[in-house]
Amino acid sequence: MCALGESAPVAAAVVGKSRTTPAARVRRRGLPVWAAVIVTVLVVAGVAAGVYYLKPSSRAERAANTEKDSSLPTAVASPSTDPARGYEKVVEISGIRIFEEQKKPKIRLMVINHAATELVALEGTIRVTSGKGEVVAEVPLKLPLIEAYEAKEIISPFASKLRAYELPDWQFLRAEFKLK
């Protein structure tokens, strides 16, 4: 046993030992991880901002093109005195379908009023052309009244030497209308 004042050899060995390993005691040199992450984020953001500000903007390109084209004469639209011309902006003809009924070709289409007011006494001719510009059908248009934002379906026979299945498909048809 130990005398008073002497320390036990086992106790001294346990007390003197450190809980850390030799590798952990080595002090790291350089930036801490959190500082390296912040520096990396700042560098990436700086490069992105530099590319963004150094790249010419599309507005500047458009302004440069406008200045180049300003030397060309500009066309001025003359006001139209034709009242039917105003209808062409708000009336749409779509949904063109050609079908056959009792061996006679018929055309079905929609006349749509996009105006906020009703249109009274629409009269004229609807000309349906193919993608090549050939006239496929001409049908009369006579609507006594079409309400605001309303669509009306028109079914009309038309004269053609071709059968309905020989005519162009609906996605190749275009409608033009002339009002009286």
TAKA-V398173 format. One record per residue. N is the residue number from 1. PHI is phi in whole degrees, -180 to 180 (999 if undefined). PSI is psi in degrees with one decimal (999 if undefined). NEAR is the number of other ideal C-beta (glycine too) atoms within 10 Angstrom. Layout:
BEGIN
n = <N,N>
phi = <PHI,PHI>
psi = <PSI,PSI>
near = <NEAR,NEAR>
END
This chain:
BEGIN
n = <1,2,3,4,5,6,7,8,9,10,11,12,13,14,15,16,17,18,19,20,21,22,23,24,25,26,27,28,29,30,31,32,33,34,35,36,37,38,39,40,41,42,43,44,45,46,47,48,49,50,51,52,53,54,55,56,57,58,59,60,61,62,63,64,65,66,67,68,69,70,71,72,73,74,75,76,77,78,79,80,81,82,83,84,85,86,87,88,89,90,91,92,93,94,95,96,97,98,99,100,101,102,103,104,105,106,107,108,109,110,111,112,113,114,115,116,117,118,119,120,121,122,123,124,125,126,127,128,129,130,131,132,133,134,135,136,137,138,139,140,141,142,143,144,145,146,147,148,149,150,151,152,153,154,155,156,157,158,159,160,161,162,163,164,165,166,167,168,169,170,171,172,173,174,175,176,177,178,179,180>
phi = <999,-96,-82,-64,100,-91,-102,-76,-64,-68,-64,-68,-68,-72,-69,-74,-78,-94,-83,-90,-85,-61,-68,-74,-75,-72,-81,-75,-109,105,-79,-68,-60,-64,-72,-64,-64,-64,-64,-63,-63,-65,-66,-64,-64,-65,-66,-63,-65,-64,-65,-63,-79,-84,-72,-67,-80,-70,-65,-66,-64,-64,-65,-66,-66,-66,-65,-67,-82,-69,-76,-77,-69,-103,-87,-109,-75,-89,-65,-89,-97,-81,-69,-69,-64,-67,-66,-63,-78,-112,-107,-120,-117,-148,67,-74,-135,-112,-142,-121,-135,55,61,-123,-73,-132,-123,-120,-150,-110,-108,-116,-99,-95,-83,-83,-123,-76,-111,-111,58,-81,-134,169,-130,-104,-109,-104,-119,-86,-63,-86,93,-76,-76,-92,-155,-129,-127,-75,-119,-145,-119,-67,-157,-134,-67,-63,57,-105,-124,-124,-92,-122,-122,-145,-76,-146,-86,-158,-81,-93,-80,-61,-75,-90,-79,-60,-70,-59,-73,-102,-99,-130,-112,-125,-133,-120,-93,-82>
psi = <166.2,146.2,167.0,128.2,-18.7,146.9,152.1,136.6,-35.1,-43.6,-36.8,-37.2,-39.2,-41.3,-37.0,-17.0,139.1,151.1,-10.1,152.0,162.5,-33.4,-33.6,-25.4,-17.4,129.6,129.6,144.2,151.9,-166.4,146.9,160.5,-43.4,-34.3,-36.5,-38.9,-44.4,-42.8,-41.4,-43.9,-42.7,-39.0,-44.8,-43.1,-38.4,-40.8,-43.6,-42.2,-38.9,-42.7,-41.9,-44.7,-26.8,-22.9,133.0,135.7,158.2,-27.1,-41.7,-39.4,-43.5,-39.7,-39.3,-41.3,-36.6,-40.7,-36.5,-40.4,-8.9,-17.4,-17.0,147.2,142.9,144.3,135.9,126.8,130.5,141.8,137.8,140.3,-3.8,116.6,-25.5,-23.8,-31.7,-34.7,-32.7,-23.9,-27.3,-7.3,128.7,141.6,120.6,-177.5,38.9,124.8,135.3,130.7,173.4,134.4,119.1,45.8,21.5,132.4,140.6,156.9,137.9,130.8,164.2,134.9,119.9,131.2,114.2,3.1,158.6,-1.0,160.1,150.4,130.5,137.4,61.4,117.7,140.0,-156.6,136.7,123.4,122.2,123.4,156.4,176.1,-23.3,-4.0,1.5,138.9,121.3,-42.8,150.1,122.1,145.6,147.8,120.9,101.1,118.5,-34.5,136.4,118.5,168.9,134.1,29.9,154.0,136.4,139.6,137.2,130.6,126.4,138.8,156.3,157.3,131.5,143.7,-17.1,154.5,163.1,-36.5,-12.6,-13.7,159.5,152.4,160.6,-32.6,-9.7,5.1,144.0,142.3,134.7,145.5,145.0,124.1,147.3,999>
near = <4,9,5,4,5,8,9,11,9,8,10,10,9,9,9,7,8,8,5,8,8,7,6,9,8,8,5,7,5,7,11,9,9,8,10,11,11,12,11,10,10,10,10,10,10,10,10,10,10,10,9,9,8,7,8,8,10,8,8,9,10,10,11,11,10,9,9,9,9,8,6,7,5,6,6,5,5,6,5,10,6,9,8,15,11,13,16,15,9,15,21,15,18,10,15,19,14,24,12,12,10,6,7,12,21,17,24,14,24,15,22,17,22,12,17,8,10,12,19,9,11,20,12,17,14,21,16,23,17,14,11,7,7,9,11,21,22,16,19,12,19,11,16,8,12,19,12,12,13,14,14,14,9,17,12,14,13,16,9,16,6,11,12,16,10,10,20,16,11,12,7,13,19,13,20,13,19,12,18,11>
END
